[in-house]
Amino acid sequence: MADRSSLRRLRFELNGQWREATVEPQVLLADFIRNHLGLKGTRKSCEVQICGACTVLVNGRPVSSCMTPAFEIDNKSVMTIEGLAQGDNLHPIQQAFWQEGGLECGYCTSGMILTAYALLGENPDPSEEEIKHCLSGNICRCTGYVPIIAAIKRAAYLMRSDATAILSLPKSDEQRVDGPAKIRGEAIYTADLVRPGMLYGKILRSPLPHAIIKNIDATAAEKLPGVVTVLTRDDLRDINPYFGPLVKDQAILALDRVRYEGDPVAAVAAVSEEIAAEALGLIHVAYEELKPLLSIDEALADDAPKIHEVTREHGEKFPGYPSVDEETKKYRNVSFHFGWNKGDIAQGLAESHRVFDNCFYFSKVAHYSLEPHMVLAEWRDETVTLWSSTQHPFLVQQEIAEMFGIAKENVRIIVPYVGGAYGNKNHTKLEPLATALSRKARRPVYLSLSTEDTFRTVSKPAMRVRIKTGVSQDGVLIARESVVHVDGGAYSDAGPRVTQKAGYRVHGPYRIPNIKSDAYTVYTNTVPAGAFRGMGTPQVVWAYESQMDMIADELGLDPVEFRLKNLLERGDDFSPGDTPLDCDLKEGLRRVAREIGWGEPLEPDCGIGVSCALKDGGGNYKISEARIEIDGQGKVTLFEGTVEIGQGSNTALRKIAAQELGLAAEKIELAPLDTSHTPFDFGTYASSGTTVMGLAVQRAAQAVKTQLIDGARSLTGRHDASFELHNGLLRVGEIAVSFQEVVRHVKGAIGTMIGEGRYESIRDKNLLLGAKAPFWEVSWGAAKVKVDRVTGEIKILKFVTIADAGKAINPQQCHSQEIGAMVQGIGQAFFEQTLYENGIMLNPGLINYRVPGVYDLPDELVTILFENGNGPGPYGVKGIGESGLLTVPSAIGNALFSAAGVRLSELPLTPEKVWRSLHQGYFNQ
Ligand code: FES
């Protein structure tokens, strides 16, 4: 608590109104705005003045409020996102962001809009270059910036057209239904919640990558005024402390030893974040250091110590996860193996004209969603309520119940808006720790990670992929043998599932009669690895599509023609019994080649490359349920459990319900996601929302529609009439009755008409993955690059990406998803990589870890959606969104070879690596 004499008295203009306040000198402006002024639209993310999410305007200039002392606003004006709209009327910039789809998860949106506001105040007609310059201090991890640039151009136009115009809410079939809340800064995320008596949690993490915990002394921390409780391993003895979606190998806090730098060792709940952080420094932990295993090879060595002596398995409780097989137990530090064979690999390789044997490496990558992991837990009388930023609310509910020995019904998970995920919020993460803290403190506890600690929570796994491919003299693939090693980090998390998917998909979209695939999850003393957009697919695509070009080059074949010769045809089996291929791969490859200018002359140092990939989409073991209720006032409410992480599911699913019921999407209310009333859904992953949950929603809507029509026939006495639904009415000829009248007629004034829908995967234990893929998610990518031979830098002149959407429910959102994924792929191709030295991560957070900014966009970008109605979802929908990322690194790698004759097998393709490869001859002299 600050001494009163140090308090600073402020007078400032906030969104047009003068205010006064006192503030402690160390309080930052973002915290002052959020916590003291209660304006939650200002978001905190990187906290190092790089991402721009916390941007506000001070005297009209954009300022990073996360690094600005609050007292600096004295006698100044401050504008936050809440100051833009006037009542129901949006500011033209907000309107433009909504119209152009310049937002997804919404976590960057306040900062983006205010930055644009400052720009347009100074320059009413900015060029694209000026817009990019203005956005260079703002990160968006979702949209790929293109719709944001378009939004600013539109805003400039709107503002120039009528400088005083405050336009009313626009209506468009494409606009996101969550747009208004996000562009106004009114969307509620977990960080915005406050409960009476709420405490703040902080985690003490291991400074060592591998060590035995000899002793923990929390006495001094417990005595610090304001500390309510300190949680250590001793507090976990009466519960099952282990969690994990397949292998239960991660404890809430390290019990006997720490297995990576950042492993949680203790946690504090205190009345403020500052006190909780101070208390961490008073906890003394005595360690006995062990040798860390930091690479796949170190961990697999015969004499390597075991990182886990014992692991605990889930068995059947989490359907969809394969069991741990005998092959797993053959190796040191392997937690999971997946293998499959087709034909006779030995014979196939023996009969091949040439055999190509290559090894590729994909580095460990951080997700960096702008919203870090956060959860608010409230334990009361053997029940717990968790507000969590999670993609898997129902699985978290089940796991918490099992760990704490309480009934599942006594665990309630509520999911506010989620500020981006891309896989990092899959499965259980912070929820058990927050629950344990709240249980001990007997008060609600809010636990939020810094960006640095989010980097230390989960990663995209590094992967080593060795592929041996046998080819006939005329370029027909005969055999492919692959071995995938997934660096799973210290705990399994979703690593086994990633491994399974990588091992399943590693032979690519090709007809190969002889296949052998083995994939292993390997424990190392690094951050646990989990799911990331594509679930292991970008890593194996990097390998097999690089090798396809290498083979073509060796055989003197055109890379496109070589692929066309070998691609699967529509209706072919990818593996025996799985869903036959549901698209035309050759059509896509020809199109992407045409769009990139395949065969056209190239400038010096320029090159082009293509790539083609597919993954089983939609989740193999998906169960999704939905319910639609129409009450006596005619209000329609949709209950469904897909988490809106920015992908636009709230909009797409409401549009599906609306289409079936003849309503505008905004007439469908979406109930908050709360396990106490939301029907079950397995989780938000695998591009499944619009297709799989879409089917459940469509079926629920059709069920309630049938009841409405039956009711209308009964009400009107027109028992054979074919009623049509439009705009809240059921019509036949001149007769029209409202939803309200029909519901009241059938259910009474306080009754509710309910329609339910369900999707469940077709399971078959004889199939390799235990169930059929709902659909095939396909990606075609092509890059045109120019290589700077002096610096080794690669510039993308043009990138083309094609996705097979089946039917785009919201085309604008589909394009944005594809562009966002593509830009993530650029980051992973060029610079994203977490680096370690002696087991210590060198670059957690945005100071030393670079994510793509607006200047990393290709000069020209083309996204194409195929809409052939070939998907199993409503109206022919298939899932997309992961697809945009799959082919990016390999297309760029192939273009690099085309431009400069440089073939790199290890990502990222840094200028240094390219330069060294280009100048290898110089070094060899
Ligand atoms: Fe920009 Fe999610 S919309 S980070």
Residues whose N, C-alpha, C, O or C-beta is under 5 A from the ligand:
A	BS01	FES	L103 E104 C105 G106 Y107 C108 I139 C140 R141 C142 T143 L370 G420 G646
